[in-house]
């Protein structure tokens, strides 16, 4: 037990260093802005399926950009709610908005990839931005992201958005997305050519040079992928192109899920697919997640409850718990995530492996995961 806890403490210390290294790399930066005449034309592409809660907000925010040369194209992907009606009314007030009606889903495609492919074919920008319909953009979103792309010679820019969370479940679980990425993915290697495994794509904001998007084959190259954002980022690096990840909190915000049910269903759709449907990889990583991010709290409480005197084992456990709380507090402060999830870290950390097992159960069991009226099969297709 002693040697095991020495090892865990050492691992957590290294992960803490990675976390703070990542926070330094993602520090806010100011980039020179090009003159209006030098700015490229940008196509902003929005796939929308059953997005009545936010579709008006996102489109209004995109139509109000401080940017001279761009178009906004939205695709209504066979929505079953009032999304189409809201888009039509907005089109009446903003004739410049381009509205597409999604084609019937073709075999071998996931719905979002198929929608994005249709959007791309209707676009004409030198840069193309895919942004999710659950986001809201500030007026500087295009100008500042293009400044990042031009100054860093990026072929793809993906941004960490500000995260909007209102329900208790959101505040408990959603910050663990940022926590997991910050500790397990060294960003130093992300924008380096090669290092394909060190890739990240953040679906709410994915900006491509058109030439780079076409070079990797676009969404056609990942047409059956459920977590297409990650695989598109990997495609960029596989082709020797430049991927840049940056802090986008001052450019856009996102509310990914609105309830525990949506979190459960959404992550159950994505997690197993994120491991390329490998049960070995899924369970290996989630055992590690449990051992590193939850078990130290349980062992620390057990050690305290035994009433044992202060000893080296208790000191190691205290160090583990402290490292985790320091990382959580730093990430929460940096990304303005609130501190409910930080304080209740053990509960949130336990929820991740539980949802992951459910993701495996749903998809590997052949039943598929349900999301927005479609069933995601083990093959990655939607019905």
N, C-alpha and C positions, 0 to 999 in steps of 0.2 A: 504493500500500500504506500509506503514511504517513497520508494523509487518511482512508482507510478505517478505520484503527485509532484515529484520533482520534475518529471518529464512534462506533465500537463502545464505546470507553472512556466517552464522554459518555452513551451510552444505558445502559450498565451502572451508571454512577454514579446516574442517575435511578432505575433499578430498585432500587438499594440503598436510596435514600431512601424509595421506596414500601414496601420490605420492612420497614424499621425503623418507618415510620409505621404499618404494619399491626400489627406486634408491639405497638406502644403502644396502638392501638385495642383489641386483643385482650387487654390486660393483665387479670389476674384481678381481679374486683370483688366486693364483698360487697353484697348487696341486702337490704333489710328483708324479713323473712318475715312473712306474714300469719298471724293466729290461725287455729287449725284450723277454726273455724266459718265463717271467711271464705274458705276455700280452695274452688276450683271442683272439681267432679267430673271426673276424667280417665279417658279410655279409652285403654289402652295396647294397641296392635295390632301383632302379630308375624306376618308372612308367613313360612312355613318350607317350603322345598323342599330335600330332601337335606341336612339340617343336623344329622346325627347327632353330629358332633364337638362341637357347642356348645349344642344346643337345651336340654339340661337346665340348663346353667349360666345361660343367659340367663333362662329362665323362673323358676328358683329366685331369681335376683337381683331380678327384677321383683316376685315375690310377697313379697319381704322389704323393701318400701319403707317409709321413715319418712314416710308420707303417709296421711291419714285416709279420703279419699274417692276410690277409684279401682277400676277393673276391669282385668283382663288377659285379652285374647282372642288365641288363637293359631289360625292356619289352616294345616292340613297340606295343602300344595299338591301333591297326587299324588306324594308322595315315593317314591322307589324304593329307599331304604335303610331303616334302622331308626328314622327320625325319628318315625313314627306310633306305634310301640311305646313309645318313650321318653316321648312325650307322654301316652299312655294310662296308663302307670305313674305319672307325675307327677300326673295328674288324680286318681288314687286317693288320693294323699296330700294333695292340695289340691283339695277339691271346689269351691272358689271359682273355680278356673281355668276359663274358658270355652273349649271346644275346638270348632272348626269343621272340617268336611271340605270341601276345595275342590271347587267345581263344575267340570265339564269346560270347558276353555278355549274361550271364544267367539271367533269370527272377528273380526279387527281389533284384538284386544287383545294386549299382551305379558303374559306370565304374572304378573309381579310386580304390574303395575297392576291386573289382574283380581283377584288375591288381595286387594290392598289395598282395592279397591272393595267386595268381599264383607265384609271386616272392618269397614269403615265402616258398612255397612248394619246390622250387628249391634251397633254401639256406641251408647252413649247419653250420652257425656261432653260437657260444655261445652267442654273441650279434648280433642283427640285427638292421640295420639303414635304415629307410625309409627316403629318401630325394627327394624333388621335382626337376623336371627337369629344373626349372627356377633359380636354385642356381649355385653358383661357390664356390668351396671349396679351402681353403688354404691347404698347405701341412701338417700342424699340426692338421687338423680338427679331424681326427680319434684319434690320440694319446692324444690330450687334452680332448676330450669328454669322452674317456674311462677313463682317469685319474679322471674326475669328477664323473663318475659312480662308480668307484672302491673306491674312497676315501669317497664318501658320501653314499655308499651302496645303490645306486639307482636301482630301477627296471625299471624306465623309465626316460630318460633325454630329455628335449626339450629345444631348444636354441632360443634366440632372435638373428637373423642374422643382419648383416649390411644391410641396405636397399639402393639399387641403384635406383635413380629416375632421369629421364632426361627431360621428358615433363613437361609443366606447371601443367597439371592436376595431375600428379603423385606427384609433389612437394607440391601441395595444399592439396590433400586429403589423400594420403597414410600415412603421419605422424600421422593422427588422430587415426590410429590403435593403435599405441603405447600410445598416449595420453589417449585414452579411457581405455585401460587395466591398465595403471599406476594409474589412479585415482579411478577406480571402483573395482579392484581386489586386496585385501590385500595379498601380496605374503607370508606373515608370515604363513598363514594357508595352503599354497599350498603343502609344503613338510611335513606337519603333517599328521599322519595316521588319517583317518576319514575326516571330513570336505569335503565331496564329492562335494558340490557345489563350493568349492574353488579349481577349477581345470583349467588347461590351457594346451592345446596341440598346438604347433606351427608347422604347416604342413611341412615347409621346412626342419626341422630337428627333427626326432623322433627316439630316440635310445632306444631299449628294450633289457633287458635280455631275451633270448629265453624262459626260463622257465616261466617268467612273462607274456610274450606275449601269450604263450600257455595256461596259467592258466586263462586268461580273455577271451579266445576263439578267439583271433586274430581278423582279419577284418571280420570274419564270424559273430562275435557278434554285429557288427555295419554295416552290409552289405548294408543296405538301407539308411545309413546316408550320407547326403551331406557334412556336416562339421564333417567328421569322426575323425579329429585330436582331437577335443574337447571331443567327446564321448569316444575315446580310453583312453584319460587321465582320464576321469571319471570312466571308467571300472577299471583302475589301482587302484584308490582310493576305489572303491566299494569292491575290493577284499583285502583290507588292505595292499596294496603294496606301495612302496615308489616312489613318483613322485618328480622330481627335475627340476626346471626351472633355467636357468643360462644365463649369457651374452655370446653370441657367436659371437660377432662382429669381433673378431680376428680369427675366424675359418671359417666363410663362409659369403657370401653375397647373396642377392636375389633381383631379379627384378620381382615383382609379376605381374604387369600389365604395358603396354607400351603406353596406350592412354586413353583418357576419355571414349571412347566406351568400352574398355576392363574393366576399373574400374566399369563402370555402369553395365555391364553384369555380371562381376564376383561377385560383392557385391550383386547384385539383386538375384543371384543364392544362396548366402550363408546366408544373414541376416535373412530372415524369417525362414529358416531351423534351424538357430542357436537358435531360440526361440521355437523350437519343433512345428512349425506351429501353435503357439498360437497367434491369433490376439490380444487378451487382453494383453498378455505379451509384444508383439511387440509395440503396441501403447502406453502402459503405460510407458515403458522405453524410448521411443522416445519423448514423451511429456516431461518427466523429462530431457532428453538430451537437448531439445529445451529451456526449462525454465532455466536450469543451465548454459549451455555453449554458448547460442546465445543471449537470451533475455537481459541479463545484459548490453550488448553493445548497443542494441537498446534503452533501457530505459535511459542509460547514455547519449546518443546523444540527445534524446528527451528532457531530463532535461536541458542539456546545451543549446539547441536551444531555449528553452523557455525564456532564459535570466534571470532566477531566481537567486537570490543571493545564496551564499554558505549556505547550510543547511545540516541537518543530513542525509536526504535522498540522497542527492548528494554524501555525504561522504560514505555512504553504497555502492552506485553504483560504486564509484571510487574504493572502496576496492574489490568489486567483479571482476571488470575488471582487477585490478592489480593482484589479486590471479591467475586468468586464464592466464594472460601473464607471470607471474613468473613460473607457472607450465609448460607452453608451452616452455619457454626459457630454463628451466632446462632440460627437456626431449630432446629438439632439440640439446642442447650442448652435453648431455651425449651420445646420439645415432647418432650424426653427421647427423642430418636430414635437415640441412639448416634452414634458418629463413623466407623463403617465407611463409610457412604455419603458422608460428608463427605470423607474422605481419598481415596476412590476415585470422586470426583465425575465425572471425565471418562468413566469406564466406564459409570456409571449414566446420565449425560446422553446418551450415545450410544445407550443402549438404548431411550430414549423414541421418537425418530423411527423406529427400526427396528420397534418394535411398532406404531407408527402406520401405517407402510406396510403391515404385515401386516394390520392392521384394514381398510384400504382394499382390499387384495388379496382378503381373504375375502369381504367384504360386496359390494363393487362387482362382483366376479367372479361374483356370483349364487349362490355356494355357501353363503353365510351363515356365521355364527360359532356354534360349539357351546359351550353352557354349561349344566351341570346337566341333561343329557339332552335339551335342546331346541335347535333351530336357529333363530337369529335371521336373518331375511331382510332384504334391502335395504329393504323396505317397513316394517320394524320389527315384523312379526308373528313369532310363534313357532309352531313345528310340533311 
